[in-house]
């Protein structure tokens, strides 16, 4: 009887305390949601109070979304921009990874081109637009060139750092098994550099979107950037802002895609983060 009472009292003591508020409020979703609602409400109130009627505000932007998303002109502009960004990123990943691996594993190549990589990376992309317009004309090729210029250095520098940080023990074990340089590069160096490549891709994707929009702004190339520019100059701010929100959504989608790939294909990377 006594042992039963002691066991019952121990079970009562060991029981976890009940929480007084839902678990969702202790996370980050609800604070982010509340912050977003406050920003939208403030935006709506300020625009209604002091801005002209044609200025975009959340209520009118939401009403414009179905109209814009079914507009054939908008869909053509969206398709042109996404196709250019996809093509530019594909070229950037291949070329940037190859150059980064050479820089990371060859001290001679690193000394030869690192200063130029750093210099071009610090150069604003808007400066090269006149050159690209002279070389490629006012065409989609100039937009592709701007996208590659904007994105390639992020991947190159990250892959170079990843290839340089491969543990020496891995390479020594590979040499002890008479593995060739190409085999070590593809089986050891490149997989070890994959987290750095994904980090570079995260930066490159955002810069590629910016490069595409900037090229469409200044070169008047058909695309989402030109669609936003045309509608803003025509005082169709709601339609223009739908394009801006879509660009932001693409940037967030790239971020979520990279995080998902990191968690599912490289669970060993930053496991405790």
PEJOSUL-V730206 format. One record per residue. N is the residue number from 1. PHI is phi as a letter, one per 20 degrees, with the letter a starting at -180 (NA if undefined). OMEGA is omega in whole degrees, -180 to 180 (999 if undefined). Layout:
n | phi | omega
N | PHI | OMEGA
N | PHI | OMEGA
This chain:
n | phi | omega
1 | NA | 180
2 | f | -180
3 | f | 178
4 | f | 179
5 | f | 180
6 | f | 179
7 | f | 179
8 | f | 180
9 | f | 177
10 | f | 179
11 | f | 178
12 | f | 180
13 | f | -177
14 | f | -178
15 | f | -180
16 | f | 179
17 | f | 179
18 | f | 179
19 | e | -177
20 | e | 180
21 | c | -179
22 | f | -178
23 | f | -178
24 | f | -178
25 | f | 179
26 | e | 179
27 | e | -176
28 | d | -175
29 | f | -176
30 | f | 176
31 | g | 178
32 | f | 179
33 | f | 179
34 | f | 178
35 | f | 178
36 | f | 178
37 | f | 178
38 | f | 179
39 | f | 180
40 | f | 180
41 | f | 178
42 | f | 178
43 | g | -179
44 | f | -177
45 | f | -177
46 | f | -179
47 | f | 179
48 | f | -176
49 | e | -169
50 | c | -172
51 | e | 175
52 | f | -176
53 | f | -176
54 | e | -179
55 | f | -177
56 | f | 173
57 | b | -172
58 | g | -177
59 | f | -179
60 | f | 177
61 | f | 179
62 | f | 179
63 | f | -178
64 | e | -176
65 | g | 180
66 | f | -179
67 | f | -179
68 | f | -176
69 | f | 177
70 | d | 180
71 | e | -180
72 | g | 179
73 | f | 178
74 | f | -179
75 | f | 176
76 | f | 179
77 | f | 179
78 | f | 179
79 | f | 179
80 | f | -179
81 | f | -179
82 | f | 178
83 | f | 180
84 | f | 179
85 | f | 179
86 | f | 179
87 | f | 180
88 | f | 179
89 | f | 178
90 | f | 177
91 | f | -177
92 | f | -178
93 | f | -179
94 | f | -177
95 | f | -179
96 | f | 178
97 | f | 180
98 | f | -180
99 | f | 180
100 | f | 177
101 | f | 177
102 | f | 179
103 | f | -176
104 | f | -175
105 | d | 179
106 | c | 180
107 | f | -180
108 | f | 179
109 | f | 180
110 | f | 179
111 | f | -177
112 | f | -169
113 | d | -177
114 | f | -178
115 | f | 178
116 | f | 177
117 | f | 179
118 | f | -179
119 | f | 178
120 | f | 179
121 | f | 179
122 | e | -178
123 | e | 178
124 | f | -176
125 | f | -179
126 | f | -180
127 | f | -177
128 | e | -179
129 | g | 177
130 | g | 178
131 | f | 179
132 | f | 178
133 | f | 176
134 | f | -177
135 | f | -172
136 | d | -176
137 | m | 179
138 | e | -173
139 | b | 179
140 | f | 178
141 | f | 177
142 | f | 177
143 | f | 178
144 | f | 178
145 | f | 179
146 | f | 179
147 | f | -180
148 | f | 180
149 | f | -178
150 | f | -169
151 | d | -167
152 | f | -174
153 | f | 177
154 | f | 179
155 | f | -178
156 | f | -177
157 | f | 180
158 | f | 179
159 | f | 177
160 | f | 178
161 | f | 178
162 | f | 179
163 | f | 180
164 | f | -175
165 | e | 178
166 | f | -180
167 | g | -179
168 | f | -178
169 | f | 179
170 | f | -178
171 | f | 179
172 | f | 177
173 | f | 179
174 | f | 178
175 | f | 180
176 | f | 176
177 | e | 176
178 | l | 177
179 | e | -180
180 | f | -178
181 | f | -180
182 | f | 179
183 | f | 178
184 | f | -179
185 | f | -176
186 | e | -174
187 | e | -177
188 | c | -173
189 | f | -177
190 | f | 176
191 | f | 178
192 | f | 179
193 | e | -175
194 | f | 176
195 | g | 178
196 | f | 178
197 | f | 179
198 | f | 176
199 | f | 176
200 | f | 178
201 | f | 177
202 | g | 178
203 | f | -176
204 | f | -179
205 | f | 177
206 | f | 179
207 | f | 178
208 | f | 176
209 | f | 179
210 | f | 179
211 | f | 179
212 | f | -179
213 | f | 179
214 | f | 178
215 | f | 179
216 | f | 175
217 | f | -168
218 | e | 180
219 | d | 180
220 | l | 177
221 | e | -179
222 | f | -179
223 | r | -177
224 | f | 178
225 | f | 178
226 | f | 177
227 | f | 178
228 | f | -179
229 | f | -178
230 | f | -178
231 | f | 177
232 | f | 178
233 | f | 177
234 | e | 180
235 | m | 171
236 | e | -172
237 | f | 180
238 | f | 178
239 | f | 179
240 | f | -177
241 | f | 174
242 | f | 176
243 | f | 177
244 | f | 179
245 | f | 179
246 | f | 175
247 | f | 177
248 | f | 178
249 | f | 177
250 | f | 178
251 | f | 178
252 | f | 180
253 | f | 176
254 | f | 179
255 | f | 180
256 | f | 179
257 | f | 180
258 | f | 178
259 | f | 179
260 | f | 179
261 | f | 180
262 | f | -178
263 | f | -172
264 | e | -176
265 | d | 177
266 | c | -178
267 | f | 179
268 | f | -175
269 | e | -180
270 | l | -177
271 | f | -177
272 | e | -177
273 | f | 999
